[in-house]
Amino acid sequence: MRRLNSARHLVSPLAISLFLAAALSLLITSMLFGPPLRMNGVSAQVETPTPNATITPTPAATPTVNPNCELVVSKSDDPDTVAEGGQITYTITVENDGSAGQCSDLEVTDTIPDYTDCVSASVTDDAGLDFDGPDGCDSSGDVVWATIDNLNYADQVVLRMVVQLTSGAEEGDQITNEACAMSSSDEAGDCDVERTSVGPPPLPIPIGDVNCSGTVTMIDAMLIAQYVAGLIQGFPCTLPPTPTPTPTSTPTP
């Protein structure tokens, strides 16, 4: 009996060790993969579902910005209607609207219109650029402003040309003037056109006793001013013509 009891004492620690090892293994498995599921007395391990992957939306493409220069030309005329002998002042504005780039080797050309003579050409606002001419009008028929400096983004230069309307154009005609700008950074460049109407010829300025009162008075001056302004078309009477002297007859010998 004492030998059997000794064997039982030897087996019990082993059984306890095996039980503890199985319990520890079951605990670790439960912690890592979730609790076991018993089906008909048999334990089955349930896999934890993998969460759906988060879809990150693709950001919209950013439009490409053109780093090159882009010249924009705009011009105006003053006045809008001119008569023979009158002058037209053209103002030309050239701007770099190319987002970020610089316009190098800028050149602006303005062709002198038909029926006009160039009076003057100048730079009104150079935006810090050093222009090579013009100091005046070019006899070739074109006025050219040129610079090797860079026109920065959003900067603009303002140029001016004055012409005088000569004979040949008739009332109702249009004087067409075009200015163009280009650079080595924007060879296509840009142009703008301005059209000025030709008006009626200027009224002659009368002098003297236009109301035929016999003397020149303030009323005459007021009538002349109204006539020049186009408010009246004529005067109360017509000035008498200068008499033509009668030739003296030569006596017959």
Number of C-alpha atoms within 10 A of each C-alpha: 5 6 8 9 9 10 10 10 11 11 10 10 11 11 11 11 11 11 12 12 12 12 12 12 12 14 14 12 14 13 10 10 12 14 16 16 12 11 8 7 7 9 11 12 14 12 10 9 6 6 6 6 6 6 6 6 6 6 6 6 6 6 6 6 9 11 12 17 26 25 28 19 22 18 19 18 18 13 13 15 19 22 20 20 14 17 20 23 18 22 19 24 21 24 21 23 19 20 15 16 19 24 26 18 16 24 18 22 16 24 17 23 18 15 15 21 17 22 14 17 23 19 18 13 13 16 14 12 15 12 16 12 15 15 12 14 21 15 10 8 14 15 23 21 20 19 18 16 15 19 26 19 20 16 16 19 18 18 19 19 21 20 21 20 21 15 11 10 18 15 15 12 12 18 19 14 19 18 25 22 26 24 23 14 18 20 13 13 19 17 19 17 14 16 16 19 18 20 18 13 13 13 11 8 9 14 10 14 20 22 20 15 12 10 11 14 13 10 13 20 17 10 19 23 15 14 18 15 11 12 11 12 10 14 15 10 11 11 13 7 6 6 6 6 6 6 6 6 6 6 5 4 3
